[in-house]
Amino acid sequence: MNILVYLLVCLFFILLFVVGIYNTEDVTVNLILWHAGPAPMGAVIATAAILGIAFACAIGILDGIKIRIANRQLRRQLQRLDEECDALRLQLARHQGPTAPVEKEKARSF
């Protein structure tokens, strides 16, 4: 599955490269408060692709940080629960240790 994704991404960038090479006419980019140009269409496409990749990487990095923080919290919670479970087992073992065989003998005698 990952190979298919990588192939599709490579094909997409090859397509962008080809479109950029064949479209050499100058264009003006009109943003809300800023006008850029004239610039070659290929440069505009390449800039948009690079900025899109940077934005997607930033989102991925932030998401990865959130996942690591959540994993760290879950590990701490699991450790606390393990310690609590061990303490309860120890407490149970202390209460049932010497008295357990006596209770079994009483139960058999009835």
The first five atom37 places (N, CA, C, CB, O) and aatype in JSON, in Angstrom:
{
  "aatype": [12, 2, 9, 10, 19, 18, 10, 10, 19, 4, 10, 13, 13, 9, 10, 10, 13, 19, 19, 7, 9, 18, 2, 16, 6, 3, 19, 16, 19, 2, 10, 9, 10, 17, 8, 0, 7, 14, 0, 14, 12, 7, 0, 19, 9, 0, 16, 0, 0, 9, 10, 7, 9, 0, 13, 0, 4, 0, 9, 7, 9, 10, 3, 7, 9, 11, 9, 1, 9, 0, 2, 1, 5, 10, 1, 1, 5, 10, 5, 1, 10, 3, 6, 6, 4, 3, 0, 10, 1, 10, 5, 10, 0, 1, 8, 5, 7, 14, 16, 0, 14, 19, 6, 11, 6, 11, 0, 1, 15, 13],
  "atom_mask": [
    [1, 1, 1, 1, 1],
    [1, 1, 1, 1, 1],
    [1, 1, 1, 1, 1],
    [1, 1, 1, 1, 1],
    [1, 1, 1, 1, 1],
    [1, 1, 1, 1, 1],
    [1, 1, 1, 1, 1],
    [1, 1, 1, 1, 1],
    [1, 1, 1, 1, 1],
    [1, 1, 1, 1, 1],
    [1, 1, 1, 1, 1],
    [1, 1, 1, 1, 1],
    [1, 1, 1, 1, 1],
    [1, 1, 1, 1, 1],
    [1, 1, 1, 1, 1],
    [1, 1, 1, 1, 1],
    [1, 1, 1, 1, 1],
    [1, 1, 1, 1, 1],
    [1, 1, 1, 1, 1],
    [1, 1, 1, 0, 1],
    [1, 1, 1, 1, 1],
    [1, 1, 1, 1, 1],
    [1, 1, 1, 1, 1],
    [1, 1, 1, 1, 1],
    [1, 1, 1, 1, 1],
    [1, 1, 1, 1, 1],
    [1, 1, 1, 1, 1],
    [1, 1, 1, 1, 1],
    [1, 1, 1, 1, 1],
    [1, 1, 1, 1, 1],
    [1, 1, 1, 1, 1],
    [1, 1, 1, 1, 1],
    [1, 1, 1, 1, 1],
    [1, 1, 1, 1, 1],
    [1, 1, 1, 1, 1],
    [1, 1, 1, 1, 1],
    [1, 1, 1, 0, 1],
    [1, 1, 1, 1, 1],
    [1, 1, 1, 1, 1],
    [1, 1, 1, 1, 1],
    [1, 1, 1, 1, 1],
    [1, 1, 1, 0, 1],
    [1, 1, 1, 1, 1],
    [1, 1, 1, 1, 1],
    [1, 1, 1, 1, 1],
    [1, 1, 1, 1, 1],
    [1, 1, 1, 1, 1],
    [1, 1, 1, 1, 1],
    [1, 1, 1, 1, 1],
    [1, 1, 1, 1, 1],
    [1, 1, 1, 1, 1],
    [1, 1, 1, 0, 1],
    [1, 1, 1, 1, 1],
    [1, 1, 1, 1, 1],
    [1, 1, 1, 1, 1],
    [1, 1, 1, 1, 1],
    [1, 1, 1, 1, 1],
    [1, 1, 1, 1, 1],
    [1, 1, 1, 1, 1],
    [1, 1, 1, 0, 1],
    [1, 1, 1, 1, 1],
    [1, 1, 1, 1, 1],
    [1, 1, 1, 1, 1],
    [1, 1, 1, 0, 1],
    [1, 1, 1, 1, 1],
    [1, 1, 1, 1, 1],
    [1, 1, 1, 1, 1],
    [1, 1, 1, 1, 1],
    [1, 1, 1, 1, 1],
    [1, 1, 1, 1, 1],
    [1, 1, 1, 1, 1],
    [1, 1, 1, 1, 1],
    [1, 1, 1, 1, 1],
    [1, 1, 1, 1, 1],
    [1, 1, 1, 1, 1],
    [1, 1, 1, 1, 1],
    [1, 1, 1, 1, 1],
    [1, 1, 1, 1, 1],
    [1, 1, 1, 1, 1],
    [1, 1, 1, 1, 1],
    [1, 1, 1, 1, 1],
    [1, 1, 1, 1, 1],
    [1, 1, 1, 1, 1],
    [1, 1, 1, 1, 1],
    [1, 1, 1, 1, 1],
    [1, 1, 1, 1, 1],
    [1, 1, 1, 1, 1],
    [1, 1, 1, 1, 1],
    [1, 1, 1, 1, 1],
    [1, 1, 1, 1, 1],
    [1, 1, 1, 1, 1],
    [1, 1, 1, 1, 1],
    [1, 1, 1, 1, 1],
    [1, 1, 1, 1, 1],
    [1, 1, 1, 1, 1],
    [1, 1, 1, 1, 1],
    [1, 1, 1, 0, 1],
    [1, 1, 1, 1, 1],
    [1, 1, 1, 1, 1],
    [1, 1, 1, 1, 1],
    [1, 1, 1, 1, 1],
    [1, 1, 1, 1, 1],
    [1, 1, 1, 1, 1],
    [1, 1, 1, 1, 1],
    [1, 1, 1, 1, 1],
    [1, 1, 1, 1, 1],
    [1, 1, 1, 1, 1],
    [1, 1, 1, 1, 1],
    [1, 1, 1, 1, 1],
    [1, 1, 1, 1, 1]
  ],
  "atom_positions": [
    [[0.82, -1.19, 0.0], [0.0, 0.0, 0.0], [0.87, 1.25, 0.0], [-0.94, 0.0, 1.2], [0.58, 2.21, -0.72]],
    [[1.94, 1.25, 0.81], [2.82, 2.42, 0.85], [3.51, 2.66, -0.48], [3.86, 2.25, 1.94], [3.72, 3.81, -0.88]],
    [[3.85, 1.59, -1.17], [4.51, 1.74, -2.47], [3.56, 2.43, -3.45], [4.97, 0.37, -3.02], [3.99, 3.27, -4.24]],
    [[2.3, 2.07, -3.41], [1.32, 2.7, -4.28], [1.2, 4.19, -4.0], [-0.05, 2.03, -4.11], [1.11, 4.99, -4.93]],
    [[1.21, 4.56, -2.74], [1.14, 5.98, -2.38], [2.38, 6.71, -2.89], [1.01, 6.15, -0.84], [2.27, 7.8, -3.45]],
    [[3.56, 6.12, -2.69], [4.78, 6.75, -3.17], [4.78, 6.9, -4.69], [6.0, 5.94, -2.73], [5.21, 7.93, -5.2]],
    [[4.3, 5.9, -5.39], [4.23, 6.0, -6.85], [3.27, 7.1, -7.29], [3.79, 4.66, -7.45], [3.57, 7.85, -8.21]],
    [[2.12, 7.2, -6.63], [1.16, 8.26, -6.97], [1.74, 9.64, -6.7], [-0.14, 8.07, -6.18], [1.52, 10.56, -7.49]],
    [[2.46, 9.8, -5.6], [3.08, 11.09, -5.3], [4.14, 11.42, -6.34], [3.71, 11.08, -3.88], [4.21, 12.56, -6.81]],
    [[4.95, 10.45, -6.71], [5.98, 10.69, -7.74], [5.34, 11.06, -9.08], [6.87, 9.45, -7.92], [5.8, 11.97, -9.76]],
    [[4.28, 10.35, -9.45], [3.59, 10.68, -10.71], [2.99, 12.09, -10.66], [2.49, 9.66, -11.0], [3.02, 12.81, -11.65]],
    [[2.47, 12.47, -9.51], [1.9, 13.81, -9.37], [2.98, 14.88, -9.57], [1.24, 13.97, -7.98], [2.75, 15.87, -10.26]],
    [[4.16, 14.68, -8.97], [5.22, 15.66, -9.12], [5.81, 15.67, -10.52], [6.3, 15.4, -8.11], [6.22, 16.72, -11.02]],
    [[5.85, 14.53, -11.16], [6.29, 14.5, -12.56], [5.31, 15.27, -13.42], [6.43, 13.04, -13.07], [5.71, 16.02, -14.31]],
    [[4.02, 15.09, -13.17], [3.0, 15.83, -13.9], [3.13, 17.33, -13.66], [1.6, 15.34, -13.5], [3.02, 18.12, -14.6]],
    [[3.36, 17.73, -12.42], [3.57, 19.16, -12.13], [4.79, 19.7, -12.86], [3.72, 19.39, -10.61], [4.77, 20.82, -13.38]],
    [[5.85, 18.91, -12.9], [7.07, 19.32, -13.58], [6.82, 19.52, -15.08], [8.18, 18.28, -13.37], [7.25, 20.51, -15.66]],
    [[6.11, 18.58, -15.67], [5.81, 18.68, -17.11], [4.93, 19.89, -17.4], [5.12, 17.39, -17.62], [5.18, 20.63, -18.36]],
    [[3.91, 20.09, -16.58], [3.02, 21.25, -16.78], [3.81, 22.54, -16.61], [1.83, 21.21, -15.77], [3.61, 23.5, -17.36]],
    [[4.7, 22.58, -15.64], [5.51, 23.78, -15.42], [6.45, 24.08, -16.58], [0.0, 0.0, 0.0], [6.68, 25.24, -16.91]],
    [[7.0, 23.03, -17.2], [7.91, 23.24, -18.32], [7.16, 23.75, -19.55], [8.66, 21.93, -18.66], [7.65, 24.63, -20.26]],
    [[5.97, 23.21, -19.81], [5.24, 23.58, -21.02], [4.47, 24.89, -20.88], [4.28, 22.48, -21.39], [4.05, 25.46, -21.88]],
    [[4.29, 25.39, -19.68], [3.61, 26.66, -19.48], [4.61, 27.71, -19.03], [2.46, 26.52, -18.45], [4.83, 27.91, -17.83]],
    [[5.21, 28.37, -20.01], [6.25, 29.34, -19.7], [5.76, 30.78, -19.77], [7.42, 29.16, -20.64], [6.54, 31.7, -19.56]],
    [[4.51, 30.97, -20.05], [4.0, 32.35, -20.15], [3.96, 33.0, -18.78], [2.6, 32.37, -20.79], [3.81, 32.33, -17.76]],
    [[4.11, 34.31, -18.8], [4.09, 35.05, -17.55], [2.66, 35.28, -17.08], [4.82, 36.38, -17.7], [1.76, 35.54, -17.87]],
    [[2.48, 35.17, -15.77], [1.17, 35.4, -15.15], [1.36, 36.34, -13.96], [0.5, 34.05, -14.71], [2.46, 36.48, -13.43]],
    [[0.27, 36.96, -13.56], [0.27, 37.79, -12.36], [-0.58, 37.08, -11.32], [-0.27, 39.23, -12.66], [-1.72, 36.7, -11.58]],
    [[-0.02, 36.92, -10.13], [-0.73, 36.27, -9.03], [-1.35, 37.37, -8.17], [0.21, 35.35, -8.19], [-0.64, 38.21, -7.62]],
    [[-2.68, 37.35, -8.07], [-3.39, 38.34, -7.27], [-3.84, 37.7, -5.96], [-4.59, 38.91, -8.04], [-4.74, 36.86, -5.94]],
    [[-3.21, 38.11, -4.88], [-3.64, 37.69, -3.56], [-4.52, 38.81, -3.01], [-2.42, 37.38, -2.62], [-4.68, 39.85, -3.66]],
    [[-5.07, 38.63, -1.85], [-6.03, 39.6, -1.32], [-5.43, 41.0, -1.22], [-6.54, 39.14, 0.04], [-6.01, 41.96, -1.72]],
    [[-4.29, 41.13, -0.57], [-3.68, 42.44, -0.37], [-2.34, 42.59, -1.09], [-3.5, 42.7, 1.1], [-1.62, 43.56, -0.87]],
    [[-2.01, 41.65, -1.94], [-0.68, 41.66, -2.54], [-0.77, 41.11, -3.96], [0.32, 40.84, -1.69], [-1.48, 40.14, -4.21]],
    [[-0.04, 41.72, -4.86], [0.01, 41.27, -6.25], [1.45, 40.9, -6.58], [-0.52, 42.38, -7.24], [2.37, 41.69, -6.34]],
    [[1.65, 39.71, -7.12], [2.98, 39.25, -7.5], [3.0, 38.98, -8.99], [3.39, 37.98, -6.7], [2.07, 38.4, -9.54]],
    [[4.04, 39.39, -9.61], [4.16, 39.07, -11.02], [4.76, 40.22, -11.79], [0.0, 0.0, 0.0], [5.06, 41.27, -11.22]],
    [[4.92, 40.04, -13.02], [4.7, 38.81, -13.79], [5.76, 37.76, -13.46], [4.71, 39.12, -15.3], [6.94, 38.06, -13.28]],
    [[5.29, 36.54, -13.38], [6.16, 35.39, -13.09], [5.77, 34.25, -14.02], [6.06, 34.97, -11.59], [4.61, 34.14, -14.41]],
    [[6.73, 33.39, -14.37], [6.39, 32.24, -15.22], [5.41, 31.3, -14.52], [7.67, 31.48, -15.61], [5.48, 31.09, -13.31]],
    [[4.5, 30.75, -15.3], [3.48, 29.85, -14.76], [4.12, 28.67, -14.04], [2.55, 29.35, -15.88], [3.62, 28.24, -13.0]],
    [[5.2, 28.14, -14.57], [5.88, 27.01, -13.94], [6.4, 27.36, -12.56], [0.0, 0.0, 0.0], [6.32, 26.55, -11.64]],
    [[6.92, 28.58, -12.41], [7.41, 29.01, -11.1], [6.27, 29.15, -10.11], [8.18, 30.34, -11.23], [6.42, 28.83, -8.93]],
    [[5.13, 29.63, -10.58], [3.96, 29.77, -9.7], [3.48, 28.39, -9.25], [2.82, 30.54, -10.44], [3.16, 28.2, -8.08]],
    [[3.43, 27.44, -10.17], [3.0, 26.09, -9.84], [3.99, 25.44, -8.87], [2.86, 25.22, -11.12], [3.57, 24.82, -7.89]],
    [[5.28, 25.59, -9.13], [6.29, 25.0, -8.25], [6.23, 25.62, -6.85], [7.7, 25.18, -8.84], [6.34, 24.91, -5.85]],
    [[6.06, 26.93, -6.79], [5.95, 27.59, -5.49], [4.73, 27.11, -4.72], [5.9, 29.12, -5.66], [4.81, 26.86, -3.52]],
    [[3.6, 26.98, -5.41], [2.39, 26.49, -4.76], [2.58, 25.06, -4.25], [1.2, 26.55, -5.72], [2.13, 24.73, -3.15]],
    [[3.24, 24.23, -5.05], [3.48, 22.84, -4.63], [4.4, 22.79, -3.41], [4.08, 22.02, -5.78], [4.14, 22.03, -2.47]],
    [[5.46, 23.58, -3.42], [6.39, 23.59, -2.29], [5.71, 24.1, -1.02], [7.61, 24.46, -2.62], [5.9, 23.53, 0.05]],
    [[4.93, 25.17, -1.14], [4.22, 25.69, 0.03], [3.18, 24.69, 0.54], [3.54, 27.02, -0.3], [2.97, 24.58, 1.75]],
    [[2.52, 23.97, -0.36], [1.57, 22.94, 0.05], [2.24, 21.81, 0.8], [0.0, 0.0, 0.0], [1.72, 21.32, 1.8]],
    [[3.4, 21.38, 0.32], [4.16, 20.33, 0.99], [4.6, 20.79, 2.37], [5.39, 19.91, 0.14], [4.5, 20.05, 3.35]],
    [[5.08, 22.03, 2.46], [5.53, 22.57, 3.75], [4.37, 22.64, 4.74], [6.15, 23.97, 3.57], [4.53, 22.31, 5.92]],
    [[3.21, 23.05, 4.28], [2.03, 23.14, 5.14], [1.61, 21.75, 5.61], [0.86, 23.82, 4.4], [1.32, 21.56, 6.79]],
    [[1.59, 20.78, 4.71], [1.22, 19.41, 5.08], [2.23, 18.82, 6.06], [1.12, 18.52, 3.82], [1.84, 18.11, 6.99]],
    [[3.51, 19.09, 5.87], [4.54, 18.59, 6.8], [4.37, 19.22, 8.18], [5.95, 18.89, 6.25], [4.52, 18.54, 9.19]],
    [[4.06, 20.51, 8.22], [3.86, 21.18, 9.51], [2.68, 20.56, 10.25], [3.63, 22.69, 9.31], [2.75, 20.35, 11.46]],
    [[1.6, 20.28, 9.54], [0.44, 19.64, 10.16], [0.81, 18.24, 10.66], [-0.74, 19.55, 9.17], [0.42, 17.84, 11.76]],
    [[1.56, 17.5, 9.86], [1.99, 16.16, 10.26], [2.89, 16.19, 11.48], [0.0, 0.0, 0.0], [2.76, 15.33, 12.36]],
    [[3.79, 17.15, 11.55], [4.68, 17.26, 12.7], [3.88, 17.59, 13.96], [5.76, 18.33, 12.46], [4.1, 16.99, 15.01]],
    [[2.94, 18.53, 13.86], [2.11, 18.88, 15.01], [1.27, 17.69, 15.47], [1.2, 20.07, 14.67], [1.13, 17.46, 16.67]],
    [[0.73, 16.95, 14.53], [-0.06, 15.76, 14.87], [0.82, 14.71, 15.54], [-0.73, 15.18, 13.62], [0.39, 14.05, 16.49]],
    [[2.03, 14.53, 15.05], [2.96, 13.59, 15.66], [3.32, 13.99, 17.09], [0.0, 0.0, 0.0], [3.43, 13.13, 17.96]],
    [[3.5, 15.28, 17.33], [3.79, 15.75, 18.67], [2.62, 15.45, 19.6], [4.1, 17.27, 18.67], [2.82, 15.01, 20.73]],
    [[1.4, 15.69, 19.13], [0.22, 15.4, 19.95], [0.13, 13.91, 20.28], [-1.07, 15.85, 19.21], [-0.2, 13.54, 21.4]],
    [[0.44, 13.06, 19.31], [0.39, 11.61, 19.53], [1.45, 11.2, 20.55], [0.6, 10.85, 18.2], [1.18, 10.37, 21.42]],
    [[2.66, 11.77, 20.45], [3.72, 11.43, 21.42], [3.34, 11.85, 22.83], [5.04, 12.08, 21.02], [3.6, 11.13, 23.79]],
    [[2.73, 13.03, 22.96], [2.29, 13.49, 24.28], [1.23, 12.56, 24.84], [1.75, 14.94, 24.21], [1.29, 12.19, 26.02]],
    [[0.27, 12.18, 24.02], [-0.79, 11.26, 24.47], [-0.19, 9.91, 24.85], [-1.87, 11.08, 23.36], [-0.61, 9.32, 25.85]],
    [[0.77, 9.4, 24.08], [1.42, 8.12, 24.4], [2.16, 8.2, 25.73], [2.38, 7.72, 23.28], [2.13, 7.26, 26.52]],
    [[2.84, 9.32, 25.97], [3.57, 9.48, 27.22], [2.59, 9.48, 28.4], [4.39, 10.79, 27.21], [2.86, 8.86, 29.43]],
    [[1.46, 10.17, 28.26], [0.46, 10.18, 29.33], [-0.12, 8.79, 29.55], [-0.67, 11.18, 28.99], [-0.33, 8.38, 30.69]],
    [[-0.38, 8.06, 28.48], [-0.92, 6.71, 28.61], [0.09, 5.76, 29.26], [-1.34, 6.17, 27.24], [-0.28, 4.89, 30.05]],
    [[1.38, 5.92, 28.93], [2.41, 5.1, 29.57], [2.47, 5.35, 31.07], [3.79, 5.37, 28.94], [2.58, 4.42, 31.86]],
    [[2.39, 6.63, 31.44], [2.39, 6.96, 32.87], [1.17, 6.39, 33.57], [2.44, 8.49, 33.07], [1.27, 5.86, 34.68]],
    [[0.01, 6.49, 32.93], [-1.22, 5.93, 33.51], [-1.1, 4.42, 33.64], [-2.44, 6.31, 32.64], [-1.51, 3.85, 34.65]],
    [[-0.57, 3.76, 32.62], [-0.38, 2.31, 32.67], [0.58, 1.92, 33.8], [0.15, 1.79, 31.32], [0.35, 0.93, 34.49]],
    [[1.63, 2.69, 33.98], [2.58, 2.4, 35.06], [1.9, 2.55, 36.42], [3.81, 3.33, 34.96], [2.09, 1.72, 37.3]],
    [[1.11, 3.61, 36.59], [0.4, 3.78, 37.86], [-0.58, 2.64, 38.1], [-0.35, 5.12, 37.87], [-0.68, 2.14, 39.22]],
    [[-1.29, 2.22, 37.07], [-2.23, 1.12, 37.21], [-1.52, -0.2, 37.52], [-3.07, 0.97, 35.94], [-2.01, -1.0, 38.31]],
    [[-0.37, -0.42, 36.9], [0.42, -1.62, 37.2], [0.88, -1.62, 38.66], [1.63, -1.72, 36.27], [0.83, -2.64, 39.34]],
    [[1.33, -0.46, 39.12], [1.77, -0.36, 40.52], [0.59, -0.6, 41.47], [2.41, 1.02, 40.8], [0.73, -1.28, 42.48]],
    [[-0.57, -0.04, 41.14], [-1.76, -0.24, 41.96], [-2.18, -1.72, 41.95], [-2.92, 0.64, 41.45], [-2.55, -2.26, 42.99]],
    [[-2.11, -2.35, 40.8], [-2.46, -3.77, 40.69], [-1.5, -4.63, 41.5], [-2.45, -4.22, 39.2], [-1.92, -5.55, 42.2]],
    [[-0.2, -4.32, 41.42], [0.78, -5.06, 42.21], [0.53, -4.88, 43.71], [2.2, -4.62, 41.85], [0.64, -5.84, 44.48]],
    [[0.2, -3.66, 44.12], [-0.07, -3.41, 45.53], [-1.31, -4.18, 45.99], [-0.26, -1.9, 45.79], [-1.32, -4.74, 47.09]],
    [[-2.34, -4.21, 45.16], [-3.55, -4.96, 45.52], [-3.28, -6.46, 45.57], [-4.68, -4.67, 44.51], [-3.81, -7.15, 46.44]],
    [[-2.47, -6.97, 44.67], [-2.11, -8.4, 44.69], [-1.32, -8.74, 45.94], [-1.29, -8.77, 43.44], [-1.55, -9.77, 46.57]],
    [[-0.39, -7.85, 46.31], [0.39, -8.06, 47.52], [-0.5, -8.04, 48.75], [1.5, -7.01, 47.64], [-0.36, -8.85, 49.66]],
    [[-1.42, -7.08, 48.77], [-2.35, -6.99, 49.9], [-3.23, -8.24, 49.97], [-3.23, -5.72, 49.79], [-3.47, -8.76, 51.06]],
    [[-3.71, -8.7, 48.86], [-4.54, -9.9, 48.81], [-3.73, -11.13, 49.24], [-5.1, -10.11, 47.39], [-4.24, -11.99, 49.96]],
    [[-2.48, -11.2, 48.8], [-1.63, -12.34, 49.18], [-1.36, -12.33, 50.68], [-0.3, -12.3, 48.4], [-1.29, -13.4, 51.29]],
    [[-1.21, -11.17, 51.28], [-0.97, -11.08, 52.72], [-2.19, -11.54, 53.51], [-0.59, -9.64, 53.11], [-2.06, -12.19, 54.54]],
    [[-3.38, -11.19, 53.03], [-4.6, -11.56, 53.73], [-4.95, -13.03, 53.55], [-5.75, -10.7, 53.26], [-5.53, -13.64, 54.45]],
    [[-4.63, -13.61, 52.42], [-5.01, -14.99, 52.15], [-3.88, -15.98, 52.43], [-5.45, -15.13, 50.73], [-4.11, -17.19, 52.4]],
    [[-2.7, -15.5, 52.7], [-1.54, -16.38, 52.85], [-1.74, -17.54, 53.81], [0.0, 0.0, 0.0], [-2.02, -18.64, 53.35]],
    [[-1.62, -17.36, 55.13], [-1.7, -18.49, 56.06], [-3.11, -18.97, 56.32], [-1.06, -18.12, 57.36], [-3.28, -20.12, 56.72]],
    [[-4.14, -18.16, 56.11], [-5.51, -18.56, 56.44], [-6.19, -19.34, 55.33], [-6.32, -17.34, 56.77], [-7.19, -20.0, 55.59]],
    [[-5.69, -19.29, 54.15], [-6.36, -19.95, 53.03], [-6.44, -21.47, 53.19], [-5.64, -19.63, 51.74], [-7.53, -22.02, 52.97]],
    [[-5.39, -22.2, 53.57], [-5.51, -23.66, 53.73], [-6.47, -24.05, 54.85], [-4.14, -24.27, 54.0], [-7.15, -25.07, 54.75]],
    [[-6.54, -23.26, 55.92], [-7.44, -23.57, 57.03], [-8.88, -23.46, 56.56], [-7.18, -22.62, 58.22], [-9.71, -24.3, 56.92]],
    [[-9.19, -22.46, 55.78], [-10.55, -22.28, 55.28], [-10.92, -23.42, 54.33], [-10.7, -20.92, 54.56], [-12.08, -23.84, 54.3]],
    [[-9.98, -23.9, 53.56], [-10.27, -25.02, 52.66], [-10.58, -26.28, 53.45], [-9.07, -25.26, 51.71], [-11.47, -27.05, 53.09]],
    [[-9.84, -26.48, 54.54], [-10.1, -27.67, 55.37], [-11.48, -27.57, 56.04], [-9.0, -27.83, 56.45], [-12.17, -28.58, 56.16]],
    [[-11.87, -26.39, 56.47], [-13.18, -26.19, 57.06], [-14.28, -26.47, 56.05], [-13.3, -24.79, 57.61], [-15.31, -27.06, 56.39]],
    [[-14.06, -26.04, 54.84], [-15.07, -26.23, 53.8], [-15.2, -27.71, 53.46], [-14.71, -25.43, 52.55], [-16.3, -28.15, 53.13]],
    [[-14.13, -28.49, 53.51], [-14.17, -29.91, 53.2], [-14.88, -30.71, 54.31], [-12.75, -30.44, 52.98], [-15.51, -31.73, 54.04]],
    [[-14.76, -30.24, 55.55], [-15.34, -30.99, 56.65], [-16.85, -30.93, 56.69], [-14.78, -30.5, 57.95], [-17.47, -31.79, 57.31]],
    [[-17.45, -29.97, 56.08], [-18.92, -29.87, 56.08], [-19.47, -30.8, 55.1], [-19.4, -28.49, 55.79], [-20.69, -30.88, 54.95]]
  ]
}
